[in-house]
Amino acid sequence: MSDAARNNVAASAGARAGMSDRFLRACRRQPVDRTPLWIMRQAGRYLPEYRALRERASFLELCRTPELAVEASLMPLRRFDLDAAIIFSDIFVPVAAMGAAVSFEPGPTLAHPVRTRDDVRALRVPAMAETVPFVGQAVSMLAHELGGRVPVIGFCGAPFTLAAYLVEGRSGGGFEQIQSLMFRDPAMLRELLDTLADAMADYLRFQIDSGAEAVQIFDTWAGLLGPEDYRAFALPAVRRVLDRLGEPRVPVIYFALAAPHLIDLAAGSGADVLGVCWRVPLDQARRRLGRNVAIQGNLHPHALLAGPEVTRARALEVLESAGPEPGHILNLGHGILPSTPIASVEALVEVVRNRAPAPKRAEAAEPV
């Protein structure tokens, strides 16, 4: 990393000394001076400097080269006053270490989809510190570069979402293969989910041991399932990840996309924070979830495409909807879009910086 880059990070760290725990406090539903903000896919193609970096290296090279992964991870922190840095990687990095032949065209594509029990049993559960050491190196380097300015978030794909790709062999479509497998051979699907859960638990633990202060589990395709099938397959797999994660525990965020019908069940995952997409207003999510879990979200990513004024208005609506209770992290309802204007992200950051949390409403006294 260049001396100029180090100086930028150091200067920002000095300007925000003592503020590194805002995001972590919100994860634990503790009071904060203002709502913390980070953005899913915050290191991505909407940034011109990231596009320039991609001209020098492929996506997988960025993921597998710690210096480049750290460089990408720091890019949004240099531009914006964000409250967490997520390590630049991909949910398929640990899956490739399990023996799956993955390429990106541009989405993940499997040379040999998992279609039989022999295919499942061919997947290994390796020691991630040995098979993907570059991920731990990147997390450690990123934490060092940030110097306590903000925490580092590690992440993995949820077992069901990874299984959806593995069984289908590619992204897109209705994932017919895994949905038919669920009815045709549920025992095989459970074996696959257990294998993935064990591997992801080790992968998250490796990132935590390397310096991640929080982790997120992305369940992009959980919304394909109805409540009963979610309860039978996806949810137990997430619980297995958390059960095997061990101590010490850092805050765990669980994000299921397009799953408003599953939010009550997802609250039983064991995660500390639930990511909520834009399909559920946050005040409704609060009522359904109670006070035992924090929430993250849920500005519609497409709102930013309309420019700064719309972004400001919609961000304020999200903050109002979240209410005065502690335990809200502002984020988008999914990843930021490549065509997002920089000015819209600047407007989002401005709204959050200038808005202190509303005072907590006094609860009505019990009748005597």
C-alpha positions in Angstrom: 0.0 0.0 0.0 1.3 3.5 -0.9 2.5 6.0 1.7 -0.2 8.3 0.5 -2.9 5.7 1.2 -1.5 5.1 4.7 -1.4 8.8 5.4 -5.1 9.1 4.3 -6.2 6.3 6.6 -4.1 7.7 9.5 -5.5 11.2 9.1 -9.1 9.8 9.1 -8.3 7.7 12.1 -7.1 10.8 14.0 -10.3 12.7 13.1 -12.5 10.0 14.4 -10.6 8.7 17.3 -12.8 7.0 19.9 -15.7 6.4 17.5 -14.8 2.8 16.5 -17.4 1.2 18.7 -20.5 2.9 17.3 -21.4 0.1 14.9 -20.6 -2.6 17.5 -22.7 -0.9 20.2 -25.7 -0.8 17.8 -25.2 -4.5 17.1 -25.6 -5.1 20.8 -28.6 -2.8 21.0 -26.7 -0.3 23.1 -27.2 3.5 22.9 -25.2 5.4 20.3 -24.6 9.1 19.5 -26.0 8.5 16.0 -27.1 5.7 13.8 -24.1 3.8 12.3 -23.9 3.3 8.6 -22.2 0.9 6.3 -23.2 -0.2 2.8 -23.3 -3.8 1.4 -20.9 -4.0 -1.5 -19.5 -0.7 -0.5 -16.2 -1.6 -2.3 -17.5 -2.0 -5.8 -18.0 -0.8 -9.3 -19.8 2.4 -8.4 -16.3 3.7 -7.3 -14.1 4.9 -10.2 -11.0 3.9 -8.2 -12.3 0.4 -7.9 -13.0 0.2 -11.6 -9.4 1.3 -12.2 -8.2 -1.4 -9.8 -10.1 -4.0 -11.8 -8.4 -3.0 -14.9 -5.2 -4.2 -13.3 -6.5 -7.4 -11.7 -9.3 -9.9 -12.1 -12.0 -10.3 -9.5 -10.5 -13.5 -8.2 -7.0 -11.9 -8.1 -8.4 -9.2 -5.9 -10.0 -11.8 -3.5 -6.8 -13.9 -3.3 -4.2 -11.2 -3.0 -4.3 -9.7 0.5 -2.7 -6.3 -0.5 -5.3 -5.8 -3.3 -8.2 -7.0 -1.1 -7.2 -4.5 1.5 -6.8 -1.7 -1.1 -10.3 -2.4 -2.3 -11.7 -2.6 1.2 -10.3 0.8 2.1 -11.5 2.7 -0.9 -15.0 3.5 0.4 -13.6 4.5 3.8 -11.3 7.1 2.1 -14.4 8.7 0.5 -17.1 8.3 3.0 -17.6 8.6 6.8 -18.7 5.0 7.2 -18.8 3.1 10.5 -17.4 -0.3 9.4 -15.2 -1.8 6.8 -16.2 -5.2 5.2 -13.4 -7.3 3.9 -13.3 -7.6 0.1 -13.9 -11.2 -0.9 -16.7 -13.4 -2.2 -18.9 -16.0 -0.7 -17.5 -18.7 -3.0 -13.9 -18.3 -1.8 -14.3 -20.9 1.0 -16.5 -23.1 -1.2 -13.7 -23.4 -3.8 -11.5 -24.5 -0.9 -14.0 -27.3 -0.2 -13.2 -28.8 -3.7 -15.9 -27.1 -5.8 -14.6 -25.9 -9.2 -16.0 -22.4 -9.4 -15.5 -19.8 -12.1 -17.2 -16.4 -12.5 -19.0 -15.7 -15.8 -19.7 -13.1 -14.3 -21.8 -14.9 -11.6 -20.6 -18.1 -10.0 -20.6 -21.2 -12.3 -19.8 -24.7 -11.2 -18.0 -27.0 -13.6 -19.6 -30.0 -11.8 -22.9 -29.3 -10.0 -23.7 -31.2 -6.8 -26.4 -33.7 -7.9 -25.7 -36.9 -6.0 -24.8 -38.1 -2.5 -21.3 -38.9 -3.8 -21.0 -35.3 -5.0 -21.9 -34.1 -1.5 -19.4 -36.5 0.2 -16.7 -35.3 -2.2 -16.9 -31.9 -0.6 -14.3 -31.6 2.2 -14.5 -29.4 5.3 -10.9 -28.1 5.4 -9.1 -26.0 7.9 -9.7 -22.6 6.3 -6.6 -21.2 7.9 -4.6 -23.6 5.7 -6.6 -23.6 2.5 -7.5 -19.8 2.2 -4.8 -18.2 4.4 -5.0 -15.1 2.2 -8.4 -14.2 3.7 -7.0 -14.1 7.2 -4.0 -12.2 6.0 -6.3 -9.6 4.4 -8.5 -9.2 7.5 -5.4 -8.8 9.7 -3.9 -6.3 7.3 -7.1 -4.3 7.0 -7.6 -4.1 10.8 -4.0 -2.9 11.1 -4.4 -0.3 8.5 -7.6 1.0 10.0 -5.9 1.3 13.4 -9.1 1.1 15.4 -10.9 3.7 13.3 -13.8 1.4 12.5 -14.3 -2.4 13.0 -13.8 -5.0 10.2 -16.7 -7.1 9.2 -16.0 -10.7 7.9 -18.7 -12.7 6.1 -19.8 -15.9 4.5 -22.7 -17.2 2.5 -25.4 -19.0 4.3 -25.5 -22.8 3.8 -28.8 -22.8 1.8 -27.7 -20.0 -0.5 -24.4 -21.8 -1.2 -26.3 -25.0 -1.7 -28.6 -23.3 -4.2 -25.6 -22.4 -6.4 -23.9 -25.7 -5.9 -26.9 -27.8 -6.9 -28.0 -25.5 -9.7 -24.5 -25.1 -11.1 -24.9 -21.4 -11.8 -26.7 -18.2 -10.7 -30.0 -16.9 -12.0 -33.3 -18.6 -12.8 -35.6 -20.1 -10.2 -33.1 -22.6 -8.7 -35.3 -25.5 -9.7 -32.7 -28.1 -9.0 -32.4 -27.4 -5.3 -36.1 -26.9 -4.8 -36.8 -30.3 -6.5 -34.1 -31.9 -4.4 -35.8 -30.6 -1.3 -38.8 -32.8 -2.1 -37.0 -35.6 -3.9 -34.2 -36.3 -1.4 -34.5 -34.1 1.7 -31.9 -36.2 3.5 -29.3 -35.5 0.9 -30.0 -31.8 1.1 -29.6 -31.8 4.8 -26.3 -33.6 4.5 -25.1 -30.9 2.0 -26.3 -28.1 4.3 -24.6 -29.7 7.4 -21.3 -29.9 5.4 -21.6 -26.3 4.3 -22.5 -25.2 7.8 -19.5 -26.8 9.4 -17.2 -25.3 6.8 -18.7 -21.8 7.1 -18.4 -21.9 10.9 -14.7 -22.6 10.6 -14.4 -19.9 7.9 -16.1 -17.3 10.1 -14.0 -18.3 13.2 -10.8 -17.9 11.0 -11.9 -14.4 10.1 -12.7 -13.6 13.8 -9.4 -14.9 14.9 -7.7 -12.8 12.2 -9.3 -9.6 13.5 -12.9 -9.4 12.3 -15.0 -7.7 15.1 -18.4 -8.7 13.5 -19.5 -11.1 10.8 -22.4 -11.2 8.4 -24.1 -14.3 7.0 -25.6 -13.7 3.5 -28.7 -15.8 2.8 -29.5 -14.3 -0.6 -31.9 -17.2 -1.7 -33.7 -18.0 1.5 -36.7 -16.1 0.2 -37.3 -18.9 -2.3 -38.6 -21.0 0.6 -42.0 -21.0 2.3 -42.0 -20.9 6.1 -42.2 -24.7 6.6 -39.3 -25.4 4.2 -37.3 -22.6 5.7 -37.9 -24.0 9.2 -36.9 -27.4 8.0 -33.8 -26.6 5.9 -32.3 -23.1 5.8 -32.8 -22.1 9.4 -31.3 -25.1 11.1 -28.3 -24.8 8.9 -27.7 -21.2 10.0 -28.2 -22.2 13.6 -25.6 -24.9 13.1 -23.1 -22.3 11.9 -23.6 -20.2 15.0 -23.6 -23.2 17.3 -20.2 -24.3 16.0 -18.8 -20.8 15.9 -17.6 -21.0 19.5 -16.3 -18.3 21.8 -15.5 -15.6 22.0 -18.6 -14.5 20.0 -18.6 -11.3 18.0 -21.8 -9.8 16.8 -23.4 -11.9 14.0 -25.6 -10.3 11.3 -27.9 -12.6 9.4 -29.4 -11.2 6.1 -32.1 -13.0 4.2 -33.0 -11.2 1.0 -36.6 -11.0 -0.2 -37.9 -12.8 2.8 -40.5 -10.7 4.6 -42.6 -13.8 5.2 -39.6 -15.4 7.1 -38.6 -12.5 9.4 -40.2 -13.9 12.5 -38.6 -17.3 12.0 -35.2 -15.7 11.2 -35.3 -14.0 14.6 -34.7 -17.5 16.0 -31.5 -18.0 14.1 -29.3 -16.9 17.0 -28.0 -13.9 15.2 -27.5 -10.6 17.1 -28.7 -8.5 14.1 -31.2 -9.2 11.4 -30.7 -7.5 8.0 -34.1 -6.3 6.6 -34.6 -5.7 2.9 -36.8 -2.8 1.7 -39.9 -5.1 1.5 -40.5 -4.7 5.2 -40.8 -1.3 6.8 -38.5 -1.1 9.8 -41.3 -0.1 12.2 -43.1 -3.3 11.3 -39.9 -5.3 11.7 -39.4 -3.8 15.1 -42.9 -4.8 16.2 -42.5 -8.4 14.9 -39.0 -8.9 16.3 -39.3 -7.2 19.7 -36.3 -6.0 21.5 -34.2 -9.2 21.5 -32.4 -8.5 18.1 -31.0 -5.5 16.4 -32.0 -4.6 12.9 -30.0 -3.5 9.8 -31.3 -1.8 6.7 -33.2 -0.9 4.7 -32.9 1.9 2.1 -33.9 0.7 -1.4 -30.8 0.5 -3.5 -32.6 2.0 -6.5 -33.5 5.1 -4.5 -29.9 6.2 -4.8 -30.1 6.2 -8.6 -32.6 9.1 -8.5 -30.0 11.4 -7.0 -29.1 13.2 -3.8 -32.4 14.7 -2.9 -34.4 11.5 -3.3 -31.7 9.7 -1.4 -31.9 12.2 1.5 -35.6 12.0 1.7 -35.7 8.2 1.6 -32.9 7.9 4.1 -34.8 10.1 6.6 -37.9 7.9 6.1 -35.9 4.8 7.0 -34.4 6.5 10.1 -37.9 7.6 11.2 -39.3 4.2 10.6 -36.5 2.6 12.7 -37.6 4.7 15.6 -35.8 5.8 18.8 -35.0 2.4 20.2 -31.3 1.4 20.2 -30.2 -1.3 17.8 -30.5 0.1 14.3 -27.7 0.1 11.7 -28.4 2.0 8.5 -27.7 0.1 5.3 -29.3 -0.6 2.0 -31.8 -3.3 1.5 -29.3 -5.1 -0.7 -26.0 -4.3 -2.3 -25.2 -0.9 -3.8 -25.7 -0.8 -7.6 -22.8 -0.2 -10.0 -24.5 2.8 -11.6 -25.1 4.6 -8.2 -23.9 8.2 -8.3 -21.2 9.1 -5.8 -23.2 12.2 -4.9 -26.1 10.0 -3.7 -23.7 8.1 -1.4 -22.4 11.5 -0.1 -26.0 12.6 0.5 -26.7 9.4 2.5 -23.6 9.9 4.7 -24.6 13.6 5.2 -28.1 12.6 6.4 -26.7 10.2 8.9 -24.0 12.5 10.2 -26.3 15.4 10.8 -29.2 13.5 12.4 -28.9 12.6 16.1 -31.1 9.7 17.2 -34.6 10.7 18.4 -35.1 10.8 22.1 -36.6 7.6 23.4 -40.2 7.9 24.1 -41.3 7.5 27.7 -43.3 4.4 28.3 -46.8 4.9 29.7 -47.1 4.2 33.4 -48.9 1.1 34.4 -52.4 1.9 35.9 -52.5 1.7 39.6 
